[in-house]
Amino acid sequence: MKYALRNIVAEELSYSMNRIKVDKDTKFEIKPQFSRTVRRVQENDKLWFLNLEVKVESTEESPKPFNIKARLVGVFEAEEVESDLDRQDLVINMTEIVYPYLRAAVSALTANSFINPLILPVIPAGTMFPEDRGEAAPANLN
């Protein structure tokens, strides 16, 4: 199997401050929620698109000082993807390539909002999503 990143774009980057009253020493538990979709181009089966998104949203039960949403799309060209295992490996590898860009976008977005930057954790390849760890059905491939 051969693959290469052809393009990456920020499809959505948003930040909004939540005006909540808290004590000065209050610590917030920030738990980013990740999602991913993968699709192939029907007219060109060598082209793959990976949408990788992260959200941090404030709720009444778990208030946060801000809401953030970042979605990047990686465009890949892949050849010799012949089996389900090849597809799974390709999805994991595409995620591994796009994720550092998502981390950088979130850090820059929060830093440019004049708050302490949110630095997403380094996540080893193949462990970000349950389906990559063999805990659920494979990623939805359209």
ABEGO torsion letter per residue (X at the ends): XBBBBABBBBABBBBBBBBBBBBAABBBBBBBBBBBBBBBBAABAABBBBBBBBBBBBBAABBBABBBBBBBBBBBBBBGBABAAAAAAAAAAAAAAAAAAAAAAAAAAAAAAGBBBBBBBBBBBGAABAAAAGABBBBBBX
